[in-house]
Amino acid sequence: MSTQARKWLAKTPAPLARTIRTLTGRRARTTVGLLSIAALVASFFAFNAPQAQADVETLVQAESFSGQQGAVVETTTDTGGGQNVGYLANGDWMSYSNVDLGSPGTITSKVRVASASSAGGTLELRADSLTGTLLGSFAIQSTGGYQTWVTKTTSVMSMLTGRHTVFAALKSPQAGDFVNVNWFSLASVSGTMPTPTMTMPSSTPGTWISVDPVKQAADTAAFFARVPKPVPAGNVRVPEFNAGCTVSHHANDDPIVFPGQFGASHNHTFMGATTTNAASTLASLKAGGTTCNPVGDKSAYWVPTLYQNGQVVDPLGSVTVYYGSRLKDPSKTQPFPEGFRMIVGDAKNQVDTPDHQGNHFFCAGIGGEVGRTADGVMPICAPTAVLNRQITFADCWDGVHLDSPDHKAHVSGGDAQGGCSGAFPVPIPNVSFVIAYPLNTNTSGITLASGTTFSMHADFFNAWDVDAQAERVRNCIDQSAKCNSAGNF
């Protein structure tokens, strides 16, 4: 730094001066230089209003870790040279002591990564532990090579302040190496703002998406004109069919809540459609593959990824997606229109609530539940049982909209008489996920990508083959007959 620059710096407010000294003392990066310093000065003075103050960006070199597992330091060809951390695989991590998070508010985080992995994965920045407060979550896809670098950015709300140990946690569906990391940065914008209920990105407000009323009326008439197959004697009279769908992939995407915003969501575990991502549409889902049985179901189903002590725990085998009815008279149930979508539960909910969509894990199998974890939150299962979760959607529709701004307002539960009426007159199949996890006697340390287990939620984006769904609804649900995945009695 020149003598003139040092004199100018001596007159600069202390917090800004400290940051500039820190940045100029590190090896050069594309984000550090005269333009960056000028931007920091502008940020410091421009956002001095009492309602919001922009804190400076803290830049952390990946190789400056204070603790690690699986990290290998190597020379980088990225802009500015120096070193990066490479050979990172699922379960690896680095920790960085004394990182300044600034003031409570919106934290914008960036990471500089390179990857040649087709499987990809996730990099999470968390405060104080591998399962601590989420500061940023980044979906990792191939960048074209392990020295082909890109910068990823995301934002979360956090009430943390001051200095913390920051953990960079790596997760991938593959066992091998999947990403190199060169640096990450954290910057907060603080001020008088409401306290968030959890640390996650704000969702993009949705819109009311309407069906074509003429087509919908014709489809409804054609559906009820179908002559159902006779139900054989001895069939179990339960209105139900199902699809068995295995895990397809994981990603920090949500095409319902964050359409078009890649990496904007917490991590999700996707079942069904194999192409689901932030840009998914009905056409893209139907053009892709599916992990479901039957193959006529190309719907996208997803839930927040479950972790035990920071490690991904995928569902055991197939997730059973039941289509049934809880209504007193299921005979008027009709199929979902193409492109229908909805969610259930609340990702922002971090405490127990009576809405029956919070923490309702249970033990299924011989012996069932034999105790509770030390905090009383999770059941402990017998060795012959497994941890389960059931998530149930609404079963009455307004008949007008494929989606709504909150992705819930176009559907509702049944009325007091056990039917669909008023603003929600159309009975639709009652969708329910039943998920078994390969856990039983040890259920401690369980969290979700969205936070605590009380934040469990689920999403459904309908992409069934029209005839395959209609046949099952007419034969099975409308006649109160139990059918299998093939749609047979």
Residue, then its C-alpha position, 0 to 999 in steps of 0.5 A: m500500500s502506498t504512503q498516500a493510501r496509508k495517510w488516507l486510510a488513517k482518516t477512514p472510520a475504524p471498521l472500514a479501515r480494518t476491513i480494507r487492511t484485511l483485504t489488501g493484506r491477502r492475495a489478490r482476488t477479482t473482488v479485491g482491488l481499488l474498485s472493491i475498496a471504492a465500493l466498500v467506502a460507498s457502502f460504508f457511507a451510503f447506508n448510514a441511515p438508521q433503518a439499514q446499514a450495510d456491513v462490509e464483506t468478509l473474505v475468507q480464503a479456503e486454505s486458511f482453515s483452523g480445522q478440517q476433514g478431507a481438505v487438500v491444499e493445492t496450487t490454483t490457476d484461478t484469477g490471482g493465483g495462490q492456493n485452493v482446497g481440493y479433493l473435497a467429498n461427501g462428509d468433508w468439512m473445513s472450519y474458520s475461526n473468528v469470522d465476523l458476521g457483522s450485524p443481524g440482518t440479511i447475509t449475502s454469501k459467495v463461494r468460488v468453486a470448481s467441479a468436474s463432477s456429474a453428480g454434484g452436491t451441496l456446500e453449506l456455510r454454517a455458524d458454530s457447528l456442522t449443524g449450526t445456523l445456515l449462512g448459505s447453501f450452494a448447489i454444486q454442479s459441474t463447471g467444466g473442470y476442477q480449475t474452471w472457476v465460478t462464483k455462486t451467491t445466495s442470501v439468508m436472514s440471520m440474527l447472528t452478530g459478531r464473530h463466529t466459527v464458520f463451517a463449510a460442510l460438503k455433501s454429495p450423493q457420490a462417494g468420490d471427490f466433487v468440488n474444489v473451493n478457493w474462497f468464500s465471503l460473507a456480507s450482512v445488511s443490518g438495521t430495523m427489520p422484523t426478526p425472521t423465524m428461521t435462516m433461509p432465503s425469502s421466497t419469491p411471491g407466487t401468482w394465481i395461475s388459472v386453468d383453462p375453464v373450457k378445457q377443464a369443464a370438458d376434461t371433467a365431463a369426460f372423466f365422469a363419463r368413464v365407465p369404471k371397471p367392476v370391483p371384484a368380490g373380496n376387494v378391500r374397500v378403501p379409496e386408494f392407489n399409490a406410486g412407489c418413488t425412489v430418490s432421484h437427486h438432491a438440489n438447492d432448488d424449488p420450482i414452486v417457491f423459487p421458480g427459475q432461481f437456481g440454488a435459492s432454496h435449502n436442500h431438497t430430496f427429490m423423488g419422481a421426475t428425474t429432471t426436477n430443478a428450479a426451471s422445471t415446467l410441466a413440459s420439462l417434467k413430462a419430457g424427462g424420466t421418473t423413478c416412480n412405479p408406475v412410469g406414467d407418473k412423472s410428477a415431481y415430489w420433494v421434501p427437505t433433506l434429512y441429516q443426522n449429525g450433518q450427514v445426509v440420510d436418504p429415505l429407505g427404498s421407495v417413498t410411497v405416495y398414496y392417492g386416496s380420500r378422507l371424504k365421507d363420499p369419495s365418489k366425486t373425486q376427480p384427477f388433478p389437472e396437468g401442471f397442478r402444484m401445491i405444498v403442505g407444511d411450513a419450512k419457516n416453522q421451527v417449533d412444535t405446533p398443533d397443525h399436524q404437519g410439524n414433528h410427527f415422526f413415528c416408529a413403524g414395525i415390530g416393537g415400535e417406539v421404545g423411548r424418546t431422545a434426551d430432548g424428547v423430540m424424536p422417537i427411539c425405535a426398536p431394532t426391528a422398527v424404522l423411523n417413519r414420517q407421513i405428510t398429508f396434503a389437502d383434498c378439496w380444490d377451488g376448481v379454478h387455479l393450478d397454483s396460488p401465491d402461497h401455494k396453499a390458498h387454492v386448496s383446503g381440507g374437507d368441511a365439517q360434514g366431511g365434504c368439499s364445499g364453499a370456496f373449495p367445492v371440488p374433491i381431489p385425491n388426497v396425496s400423502f407421502v409415507i417415508a421410511y428412514p434407515l434409522n431406529t435405535n439412534t435417532s439423535g442429531i436429526t435436523l432438516a435442511s430447513g431447520t428443526t424437524f418441526s419445519m417438515h414440509a412437502d411439495f407436489f407438482n403434477a405431471w401424471d400421464v392424463d389417462a393413467q391418473a384418470e383411470r386410477v381415480r375413477n376405478c379406485i378412489d371413486q369406487s372406494a376400492k384399494c388398488n396397487s401401483a399398477g392401478n389394479f384391484 
